[in-house]
Amino acid sequence: MNNESMSYNMTQINNISESDTNKNINGKLHIQGTEGIIYLFLNIFCIFYYFIPLIWISHYKHWYIIKQRNFILTFVGGIANFLSTFSNLVTQILSIPCAVSYYCATVATAIMHLCLINRAIRLYFLYKLNIFKVTELSQKKFIQKSQRNTIIEPNIYYKSIYKMVNKKIAYIITIILMLLSILVSIAFHYVTQQKSNRNLDGRTVCGMKFIDINKKISNGYQNTQNSQRNFYRQEKREESVYKILMGSPDSMFMLPMYIGIVFTILCIIIVIIFTFTDIKDDQRFGIKYISKPITIIKYYNSTLNNNQYICQSIYAIFMISKNKGYFINNDNLFTKLFTNTKEGILLFVINGFYLHFTSVIIPLYKCIKAEHLDKQYENEPTNTMQYFYKILNSPNLVEELKAIAIQEFVVENVLFWENYCILQKIVTRVKHKQNIGDNDSSSYSHHGKFSLQDIYSQNSGNSHDESSYDPNYPLLPQLVPYFNAFYHTFIDIDGPAAVNISGSTIRRIYHDFYTYPTVGIFDEAKDEVVETMYLSLFPILLQQNRKQLGEIYSQH
């Protein structure tokens, strides 16, 4: 993406006269006029703009809002974005080593894009995974598949893809591609240095010497386009260096262009995929509503970084026009745009700011807003665990909660609750049959048929009879298939819809299951899941339906 650094860096040479880097008061800083002051403040702003949100967001790294985007990918991508953007912006006021700018334009940019694209891939498969869970693990299908002992089979395809995306791609493949980008960048750098050894008597063409990039761009370009043959020796050297850095497909400053092309194609593919899915805008773009009626992000009509394509296209037009000498002695609006954007570099600075806004600042804003709303309504009667249980016992509101959970990629929590309630209804019926002495084998067979037609439809709500519920009641043989299916679906870490509960709870359930199982074996897990929904999903439901929920509370 950061081809932006290419035209700046293509003329960074540290074998030019020492006077180039020592002409200013401190030898490196070159702030001139009002424009220099503006760029100075922009650089200071850039540092705060990137690092305050990155540090702040680490406070919320365990929140679902951040976890669904993967905190590591978000944080590493933010740092890489900063290096890529800041290396372009700081060159307006400061001489920096050519090699530093080159590796920021290649390695940092590649890492940034890898992180952002992997986040987008994760969002897509998380969404597909949650939709599949809803269709395959409904209450009715849970009962059916429990009886057939096939509950472990669903979702193997998407589950395996999710593991691949969340673990292999997010970490292993990403790290391998990062290392590959470093090696390729070094290889291009090495090839360019070999050219300089042949053409510039072995002088280092792009090393760690501080260079005034803006001046070298101007001098290198003007001397390359100059039709006169009587160059000064210095001008001939600048022309040679310019051609070495940019003159062939294997030149080092062609690499940022290749990186930009590859990631632009990937972004277009992601745009197409997301266009034909039902993933909500706040998951596609990191934001849905800034002000209630205005869906700002619709303006961009893309995912992740739609303006990447725009910046890449404008930059390509600039480079083609520049190589054809269009901007020499041609003073028009297009030339002014070329000059004022520093040959297109500032377009990518703006793009870097935009990417940081959508990938870091907007998720941070959502976390802060959710936390603020939770504190604001902390003492309201609707903002209590007791009231949340009323919500959970209302089928219509549970469906709304499920819709939210799908978009937040945690639908397994709502499915856990629904199937837990079904489990308790089955327990009640089996206990009733046990109490009246109907516990022979034919009864069990009849119960399997009866549960489909009666247990599921008898009570449209999700509640179970708390007054007659005894968590220490032993697990009868008739109940084992259902409890076994529930365990392998929601508790087992390799289950198709494993919920996020503590390891100690999982171990305790596993131990009790094979020692002295009772009907309350999943109660501790239920409490953790309900608390998770209360903290993550209920605030969103309250925010969307606070007036309606308040009316429901007053009726009770």
C-alpha positions in Angstrom: 0.0 0.0 0.0 2.7 2.4 0.9 4.1 3.0 -2.6 4.0 6.5 -1.1 7.4 6.0 0.2 8.7 4.9 -3.2 8.9 8.3 -4.9 10.3 9.9 -1.7 12.8 7.2 -1.1 13.8 6.7 -4.7 16.2 9.6 -4.4 17.4 9.1 -0.9 21.2 8.9 -1.3 23.7 9.2 1.5 26.7 9.5 -0.7 25.9 13.0 -1.6 27.7 16.0 -0.2 27.9 16.4 3.6 26.5 19.9 3.1 23.1 18.5 2.3 22.6 17.3 5.8 24.4 20.0 7.7 23.0 23.1 6.0 20.5 23.7 8.8 21.1 24.7 12.4 21.1 21.1 13.7 22.1 19.4 10.5 18.9 17.3 10.2 15.8 19.4 10.9 14.5 21.6 8.1 11.5 23.6 9.0 10.8 26.4 6.6 8.0 29.0 6.8 4.4 28.4 7.7 4.3 25.0 5.9 7.1 23.7 8.0 5.4 24.8 11.2 2.2 23.0 10.0 4.1 19.8 9.3 5.8 20.1 12.7 2.4 20.1 14.5 1.1 17.4 12.2 4.0 15.1 13.2 3.3 15.8 16.9 -0.4 15.2 16.4 0.4 11.9 14.5 2.4 10.6 17.5 -0.5 11.3 19.9 -3.2 10.2 17.4 -1.6 6.8 17.1 -0.2 6.0 20.5 -2.9 7.2 22.9 -5.6 5.0 21.4 -3.2 2.0 21.1 -2.3 2.3 24.8 -5.9 3.0 25.8 -7.3 0.0 23.9 -5.1 -2.4 25.8 -7.3 -1.7 28.8 -10.2 -3.3 26.9 -8.3 -6.2 25.3 -10.4 -8.8 27.0 -13.7 -7.2 25.9 -15.6 -9.0 23.1 -15.5 -5.8 20.9 -11.7 -6.1 20.8 -11.4 -9.9 21.1 -13.5 -10.4 17.9 -11.0 -8.3 16.0 -8.1 -10.0 17.7 -6.1 -7.6 20.0 -2.7 -8.8 18.8 -3.5 -8.1 15.2 -5.1 -4.8 16.1 -2.1 -3.6 18.1 0.6 -4.9 15.8 -1.2 -3.5 12.8 -1.6 -0.1 14.6 2.2 0.0 15.3 3.0 -0.9 11.7 0.5 1.7 10.4 2.2 4.3 12.5 5.7 3.5 11.2 4.4 3.5 7.6 2.5 6.8 7.9 4.9 8.6 10.2 7.9 7.8 8.0 6.1 9.7 5.2 5.0 12.6 7.3 8.3 13.2 9.2 10.3 13.6 5.9 8.6 16.9 5.4 10.6 18.4 8.3 13.4 16.0 9.1 16.2 14.2 7.2 16.0 10.5 7.9 18.1 7.6 6.7 17.2 6.2 3.3 17.2 2.6 4.6 14.8 3.5 7.5 12.3 5.1 5.1 12.6 2.1 2.7 11.9 -0.6 5.3 9.0 1.4 6.7 7.6 1.6 3.1 8.0 -2.1 2.6 8.1 -4.2 5.8 5.9 -2.0 8.0 3.4 -1.5 5.2 3.2 -5.2 4.5 2.7 -6.0 8.2 0.0 -3.4 8.5 -1.9 -4.9 5.6 -1.4 -8.5 6.7 -3.0 -7.6 10.1 -5.9 -5.7 8.6 -6.7 -8.3 6.0 -6.5 -11.1 8.5 -8.9 -9.2 10.7 -11.3 -9.0 7.8 -11.0 -12.7 7.1 -11.6 -13.5 10.7 -14.8 -11.3 10.8 -16.1 -13.1 7.7 -15.6 -16.6 9.0 -16.8 -15.7 12.5 -20.0 -14.4 11.1 -20.5 -17.6 8.9 -19.6 -19.7 11.9 -22.2 -18.0 14.1 -24.9 -18.3 11.5 -24.2 -22.0 11.1 -24.4 -22.5 14.9 -27.9 -20.9 14.9 -29.2 -23.2 12.2 -27.6 -26.4 13.5 -27.9 -26.0 17.3 -31.4 -24.8 17.7 -33.4 -26.1 20.6 -35.4 -28.5 18.4 -32.3 -29.8 16.6 -30.5 -30.2 19.9 -33.2 -32.6 21.2 -33.3 -34.5 17.9 -29.5 -34.9 17.6 -29.2 -35.7 21.3 -31.4 -38.7 20.8 -29.5 -39.8 17.7 -26.2 -39.1 19.4 -25.1 -37.0 16.5 -24.7 -33.6 18.2 -20.9 -33.7 18.0 -21.0 -33.8 14.2 -22.4 -30.3 13.2 -20.1 -27.5 12.2 -16.9 -29.4 11.7 -16.3 -27.6 8.4 -16.7 -24.0 9.7 -15.2 -25.0 13.0 -12.0 -26.2 11.3 -11.9 -23.1 9.1 -12.3 -20.9 12.2 -9.4 -22.6 13.9 -7.3 -22.1 10.8 -8.2 -18.4 10.5 -8.0 -17.7 14.2 -4.8 -19.6 15.0 -2.9 -20.6 11.9 -3.6 -17.6 9.8 -3.7 -15.0 12.6 -0.4 -16.2 14.0 1.6 -18.8 12.1 1.0 -17.7 8.5 1.0 -14.0 9.4 4.4 -14.4 11.1 5.8 -16.4 8.1 4.5 -13.7 5.7 6.0 -11.0 7.8 9.4 -12.8 7.7 9.0 -13.2 4.0 8.4 -9.5 3.5 11.6 -8.7 5.4 13.6 -11.2 3.3 12.2 -9.8 0.0 12.9 -6.3 1.1 16.5 -7.2 2.0 16.9 -9.0 -1.3 15.8 -5.9 -3.3 18.0 -3.7 -1.2 21.0 -6.0 -1.9 20.4 -6.1 -5.7 20.2 -2.3 -5.7 23.5 -2.1 -3.8 25.2 -4.4 -6.3 24.1 -2.0 -9.1 25.6 0.9 -7.2 28.9 -1.1 -6.8 29.1 -1.4 -10.6 27.9 2.1 -11.5 28.9 4.3 -8.6 32.3 2.9 -7.6 30.9 0.9 -4.7 29.3 3.9 -2.9 26.4 3.1 -0.6 23.3 4.2 -2.4 20.8 3.8 0.4 22.2 3.4 3.9 21.9 5.0 7.3 23.1 8.5 6.4 20.5 11.3 7.1 19.2 12.7 3.8 16.9 15.7 3.0 14.4 13.7 1.0 12.4 16.5 -0.4 15.5 18.1 -2.0 16.8 14.8 -3.4 13.4 14.1 -5.0 13.4 17.4 -6.7 17.0 17.3 -7.9 16.9 13.6 -9.0 13.7 14.1 -11.0 14.7 17.3 -12.6 18.2 16.0 -13.6 16.7 12.8 -15.0 14.2 14.7 -17.2 16.8 17.4 -18.2 17.5 17.1 -21.9 20.9 18.9 -21.7 24.1 16.8 -21.7 26.3 19.2 -19.9 25.5 18.2 -16.3 27.6 19.1 -13.4 29.3 16.0 -11.9 27.0 16.2 -8.9 23.9 16.3 -11.1 25.2 13.3 -13.1 25.6 11.4 -9.9 22.1 12.2 -8.8 20.7 11.1 -12.1 22.6 7.8 -11.9 21.4 7.1 -8.4 17.8 8.0 -9.4 17.9 5.5 -12.2 19.5 2.8 -10.0 16.8 3.1 -7.4 13.9 3.3 -9.8 15.2 2.3 -13.3 14.3 -1.4 -13.5 11.8 -4.0 -12.2 14.2 -5.3 -9.6 15.1 -1.8 -8.2 14.4 -1.5 -4.5 11.9 1.3 -4.7 9.8 -0.7 -7.1 9.0 -3.1 -4.3 6.5 -0.7 -2.5 4.6 -0.5 -5.7 4.4 -4.3 -6.0 3.2 -4.5 -2.3 0.6 -1.9 -3.0 -0.7 -3.7 -6.1 -1.0 -7.1 -4.3 -2.8 -5.7 -1.3 -5.1 -3.5 -3.4 -6.2 -6.7 -5.3 -6.8 -8.5 -1.9 -8.8 -5.5 -0.6 -11.0 -5.5 -3.8 -11.7 -9.2 -3.2 -12.6 -8.6 0.4 -14.9 -5.7 -0.7 -16.7 -8.1 -3.0 -17.1 -10.8 -0.4 -18.4 -8.4 2.3 -20.8 -6.8 -0.2 -22.6 -10.1 -0.5 -22.8 -11.0 3.2 -25.1 -9.7 5.9 -22.3 -8.6 8.2 -23.4 -5.3 9.8 -21.6 -2.1 8.9 -20.0 -1.8 12.3 -18.3 -5.2 11.7 -17.3 -4.4 8.2 -15.9 -1.0 8.8 -15.4 -0.7 12.5 -18.3 1.8 12.8 -22.0 2.0 12.1 -23.4 5.1 13.6 -21.7 8.2 14.7 -24.9 10.2 14.9 -28.1 8.2 15.0 -29.7 8.7 11.6 -26.5 8.9 9.6 -24.7 5.8 8.5 -21.4 7.6 7.8 -19.5 4.6 6.6 -22.0 3.9 3.8 -20.4 6.9 2.1 -17.3 4.8 1.4 -19.2 1.7 0.1 -16.4 -0.7 0.9 -14.7 -2.6 3.7 -11.6 -2.1 5.7 -9.9 0.5 3.6 -11.8 1.4 0.4 -9.7 4.6 -0.1 -6.7 2.3 -0.5 -7.8 1.7 -4.1 -8.4 5.4 -4.7 -5.0 6.4 -3.3 -3.3 3.6 -5.3 -5.0 4.7 -8.5 -4.1 8.4 -8.1 -0.6 7.5 -7.2 -0.2 5.3 -10.3 -1.5 8.2 -12.5 1.0 10.5 -10.8 3.9 8.1 -11.4 3.0 7.4 -15.1 2.6 11.2 -15.7 5.9 11.9 -13.9 7.9 9.3 -15.9 6.6 10.8 -19.1 7.8 14.2 -18.0 4.3 15.7 -17.9 5.0 17.9 -14.8 8.1 19.6 -16.4 7.2 23.2 -17.3 3.5 22.4 -17.0 1.7 24.5 -14.5 -1.9 23.4 -14.2 -4.3 22.1 -11.5 -3.1 18.5 -11.9 0.5 19.6 -11.5 -0.4 21.6 -8.4 -2.2 18.5 -6.9 0.9 16.5 -7.7 3.1 19.1 -5.9 0.9 19.9 -3.0 0.5 16.2 -2.1 4.2 15.7 -2.3 3.9 13.4 -5.4 1.0 11.6 -3.8 2.6 10.8 -0.5 0.2 12.9 1.6 -2.7 10.8 0.2 -1.3 7.8 1.9 -0.7 9.7 5.1 -4.5 10.5 5.1 -5.2 6.9 4.2 -3.0 5.8 7.2 -5.0 8.1 9.5 -8.3 6.7 8.2 -7.2 3.1 8.7 -6.2 3.9 12.3 -9.5 5.5 12.8 -11.6 2.5 11.6 -9.4 -0.2 13.0 -8.4 1.2 16.4 -10.3 4.4 17.4 -13.8 3.2 16.5 -13.5 -0.1 18.4 -12.1 1.9 21.3 -15.0 4.4 21.1 -17.5 1.5 21.2 -15.8 0.1 24.4 -15.8 3.5 26.1 -19.4 4.2 25.1 -20.5 0.8 26.4 -18.6 1.3 29.6 -20.1 4.8 30.0 -23.6 3.6 29.4 -23.2 0.8 31.9 -22.1 3.4 34.5 -24.8 5.9 33.5 -27.6 3.4 34.1 -25.9 1.4 36.8 -28.6 2.2 39.4 -31.6 1.9 37.1 -33.9 -1.1 37.9 -33.6 -2.3 34.3 -29.8 -2.6 34.7 -29.8 -5.5 37.1 -29.0 -9.2 36.9 -32.5 -9.9 38.2 -34.1 -8.0 35.3 -31.8 -9.6 32.8 -33.1 -13.0 33.9 -36.6 -11.7 33.0 -35.2 -10.9 29.6 -33.8 -14.4 29.3 -37.2 -15.8 30.1 -38.9 -13.9 27.3 -38.6 -15.8 23.9 -39.1 -12.6 21.8 -36.4 -10.7 23.7 -34.1 -13.7 23.6 -34.4 -13.7 19.8 -33.4 -10.0 19.8 -30.5 -10.9 22.1 -29.5 -13.7 19.6 -29.5 -11.3 16.7 -27.1 -9.0 18.6 -25.0 -12.0 19.6 -24.7 -13.0 15.9 -23.3 -9.6 15.0 -21.0 -9.7 18.1 -19.9 -13.3 17.1 -20.9 -14.8 20.5 -24.1 -16.5 19.6 -23.0 -19.7 21.4 -23.8 -18.0 24.7 -27.5 -17.5 23.8 -27.7 -21.0 22.3 -26.2 -22.3 25.6 -28.9 -20.6 27.5 -31.7 -21.8 25.3 -30.5 -25.4 25.3 -29.8 -25.2 29.1 -33.5 -24.4 29.6 -34.6 -27.2 27.3 -32.3 -29.5 29.4 -34.1 -28.4 32.6 -37.5 -29.1 31.0 -36.4 -32.6 30.1 -35.2 -33.1 33.7 -38.6 -32.0 35.0 -40.4 -34.5 32.8 -38.1 -37.4 33.5 -38.4 -36.7 37.3 -42.1 -36.6 37.0 -42.1 -40.0 35.3 -39.7 -41.3 37.9 -42.0 -40.1 40.7 -45.0 -41.9 39.3 -43.0 -45.1 38.8 -42.9 -45.0 35.0 -39.2 -45.7 34.6 -39.0 -48.9 32.6 -37.3 -49.2 29.2 -40.5 -48.7 27.2 -41.0 -45.5 29.1 -37.6 -44.2 28.0 -38.4 -45.0 24.4 -41.7 -43.2 24.7 -40.0 -40.3 26.4 -37.7 -39.8 23.4 -40.7 -39.3 21.1 -42.7 -37.4 23.6 -39.9 -34.8 24.2 -40.0 -33.7 20.6 -43.7 -33.1 20.5 -44.3 -31.9 24.0 -41.3 -30.8 25.9 -40.3 -28.3 23.2 -43.8 -26.9 22.7 -45.3 -27.2 26.1 -43.8 -24.0 27.4 -42.9 -21.3 24.9 -40.8 -19.5 27.5 -37.2 -20.4 28.5 -37.8 -20.6 32.2 -37.9 -23.8 34.3 -39.6 -24.5 37.6 -37.2 -23.1 40.2 -39.4 -24.2 43.1 -39.1 -27.9 42.3 -35.5 -27.7 41.0 -32.9 -29.7 42.9 -29.4 -29.3 41.5 -28.2 -32.3 43.6 -30.7 -34.7 42.0 -28.7 -37.6 40.5 -28.5 -37.9 36.7 -30.8 -40.6 35.6 -29.9 -42.9 32.7 -32.6 -41.4 30.6 -31.0 -38.0 30.9 -27.4 -39.0 30.1 -27.7 -38.6 26.2 -28.9 -35.1 26.6 -26.4 -34.0 29.2 -23.6 -35.8 27.2 -24.6 -33.9 24.1 -24.8 -30.6 26.0 -21.3 -31.2 27.4 -19.7 -32.0 24.0 -21.5 -29.1 22.4 -21.0 -26.2 24.8 -18.5 -27.2 27.5 -15.8 -29.2 25.7 -13.2 -26.8 24.4 -13.2 -28.6 21.1 -17.0 -28.6 20.9 -18.8 -26.9 17.9 -20.2 -24.1 20.1 -17.8 -24.0 23.1 -18.6 -21.1 25.5 -15.9 -19.0 27.1 -15.9 -20.2 30.7 -13.1 -20.6 33.2 -10.8 -23.6 33.0 -11.5 -24.6 36.6 -15.2 -24.8 35.8 -14.6 -27.0 32.8 -12.4 -29.3 34.9 -14.9 -29.5 37.7 -17.7 -30.4 35.3 -15.5 -33.1 33.6 -14.7 -34.6 37.1 -18.3 -34.6 38.3 -19.5 -36.1 35.0 -17.5 -39.2 35.6 -17.8 -39.5 39.4 -21.2 -38.4 40.6 -23.2 -36.5 38.0 -26.2 -34.5 39.0 -28.8 -32.4 37.1 -27.0 -29.2 38.4 -23.7 -30.1 36.8 -23.9 -27.2 34.4 -25.2 -24.6 36.8 -21.8 -23.0 37.5 -21.1 -22.7 33.7 -24.6 -21.3 33.3 -23.9 -18.5 35.9 -20.7 -17.6 34.0 -22.4 -17.5 30.6 -25.3 -15.4 31.9 -22.8 -13.0 33.5 -20.9 -12.8 30.2 -24.1 -12.0 28.3 -25.1 -9.5 31.0 -21.8 -7.6 30.6 -21.5 -7.9 26.8 -24.9 -8.2 25.1 -27.4 -6.8 27.6 -25.9 -3.2 27.4 -26.4 -3.3 23.6 -30.0 -4.5 24.0 -30.6 -1.8 26.6 -29.2 0.8 24.4 -31.4 -0.2 21.5 -34.6 -0.9 23.4 -34.3 1.0 26.7 -37.8 2.5 26.5 -39.5 -0.8 25.5 -37.6 -2.7 28.3 -38.6 0.0 30.8 -42.2 -0.5 29.9 -41.8 -4.3 30.4 -40.3 -3.8 33.8 -43.1 -1.5 34.9 -45.7 -4.1 33.9 -43.9 -6.6 36.1 
